[in-house]
Amino acid sequence: MPDLAEWHAVLVPFAVQLAAFAALLGLLWQRRRGVVPLFEIGLVYTSLVTVYGTYPLVRFILIGPWQIALTDSRLAAPTPTVEEIAGVAWVYASHLLAFVVTYMVARGRLALARAPIRPPGNAAFTAAVVIYLVIQGFWIFLGLFYDTSASTYQETYLVSSRLPLVLAQLMNHLNGIKYPLSLVILAWLYTRHPMSRRIIVGWILTLALLSVVRLGSRTELALLVMSAAMMYHLLVRPISFRAGALGAVTGLFLFLMFGLVRASWPLPPDASFNPMLYASEFDVLFATVIDLARASAHNTLGAVPPALYFVDLVALVPQQLVPFEKVEAATWYVSTFHPEYAAQGGGFAFGTMAEAVLTGGIASSVARGAALGLCFAGVHRFYTAHSDRFWVLVFYVWATTLSYQAFRGTTFLLLVLFVYRFLPTVIGVNLISGLIERAARYRRGTVQDRP
């Protein structure tokens, strides 16, 4: 194990991140009069960012950069120095500090009591199920004409490249719409708890079994479990802080272990189940930031496409309507710095901290943290003021559980997802449920008019 005395420059930003998390937790506990709001959007985002920022540092300290280079070739030539790691750690810490301060100021003091939710009608549930099945049917139909198969997890990212642009766009957003649809269904079930308890548990267990068998993406299962826990907390019975903390730690461990097995399958005879010995999602993001910070320091970034500075704004407009080629940050990064890996269909996660390094370092990181703190505080205030409305609840759960995308993806990615995924869900469900209700009224009127 490396000498901890060598890591004092890393331990300071590490401690700052933990202190920022503890400060937000304590302030919310105080304002909620001794109750921790486990699923408040600001606390959820802070918790996730703390994990993203501190887990790689723990791994660096415990096994050293030279061992980590074996799991991520980007850190092999040369092995990152303690100073480079500390510099990136401060980018993370400054972002978290700015977020916590801005969020608490903008959030303010809010009423503790909330009005009970007005349960959705059966028509909304039916509409969500119908749209969900239509999307599944579209995927099956697409497979009849195009190759949508994937034998490995990595190959799933190549499927869209085999499709025409319009179909690739449609497939991407329709798959994303399935999540808010599942929240509508889940909310309807929870408003009928405990009669629906077995259905909810069965749904989660079935998806868990399919995820393990396929060794595919962890995201769908993780989001379903988190949203189910959040709705239980908000609609049925508050979850205690102890149970919530235990569930979060257990979930993180299972998340890491699933990634370890998926990355190493089929498991070799000498396989180790020590999560510190493989590159997790947190480490991949951290390595991307180190890679870009190193290139920036050595003036080897090259020409950064101007569209990359406005990636979320440009993403709101379909490719067919812009007079230039849109640039996806992750695609630009892997194609520019690791073209051979990109040619094989590989990719690396490109998060908000990577954006910050490209656009000003710590100053950009602070600005992005403050902007997100302001936005998320506004989302929480909106939910608190209208918590009795069904769609407001669904939106709050959607935004809270996907808040990690504002860190793992680009800073304002949630705005893009809202426009292309959440908003169409609201329109589609309301439109179809309205037609169902109108048909039901017409049928009742017809029956009453009979002699």
Secondary structure as GFF3:
##gff-version 3
##sequence-region A 1 451
A	DSSP	three_ten_helix	4	7	.	.	.	ID=ss1
A	DSSP	alpha_helix	8	31	.	.	.	ID=ss2
A	DSSP	alpha_helix	41	63	.	.	.	ID=ss3
A	DSSP	alpha_helix	65	68	.	.	.	ID=ss4
A	DSSP	three_ten_helix	73	75	.	.	.	ID=ss5
A	DSSP	alpha_helix	82	107	.	.	.	ID=ss6
A	DSSP	alpha_helix	122	143	.	.	.	ID=ss7
A	DSSP	three_ten_helix	154	158	.	.	.	ID=ss8
A	DSSP	three_ten_helix	160	162	.	.	.	ID=ss9
A	DSSP	alpha_helix	165	190	.	.	.	ID=ss10
A	DSSP	alpha_helix	197	214	.	.	.	ID=ss11
A	DSSP	alpha_helix	219	231	.	.	.	ID=ss12
A	DSSP	pi_helix	232	236	.	.	.	ID=ss13
A	DSSP	alpha_helix	241	264	.	.	.	ID=ss14
A	DSSP	three_ten_helix	275	277	.	.	.	ID=ss15
A	DSSP	alpha_helix	281	297	.	.	.	ID=ss16
A	DSSP	three_ten_helix	306	310	.	.	.	ID=ss17
A	DSSP	alpha_helix	311	315	.	.	.	ID=ss18
A	DSSP	three_ten_helix	319	321	.	.	.	ID=ss19
A	DSSP	alpha_helix	329	337	.	.	.	ID=ss20
A	DSSP	alpha_helix	339	343	.	.	.	ID=ss21
A	DSSP	alpha_helix	352	358	.	.	.	ID=ss22
A	DSSP	alpha_helix	362	385	.	.	.	ID=ss23
A	DSSP	alpha_helix	390	401	.	.	.	ID=ss24
A	DSSP	alpha_helix	405	408	.	.	.	ID=ss25
A	DSSP	alpha_helix	413	417	.	.	.	ID=ss26
A	DSSP	pi_helix	418	422	.	.	.	ID=ss27
A	DSSP	alpha_helix	423	449	.	.	.	ID=ss28
###
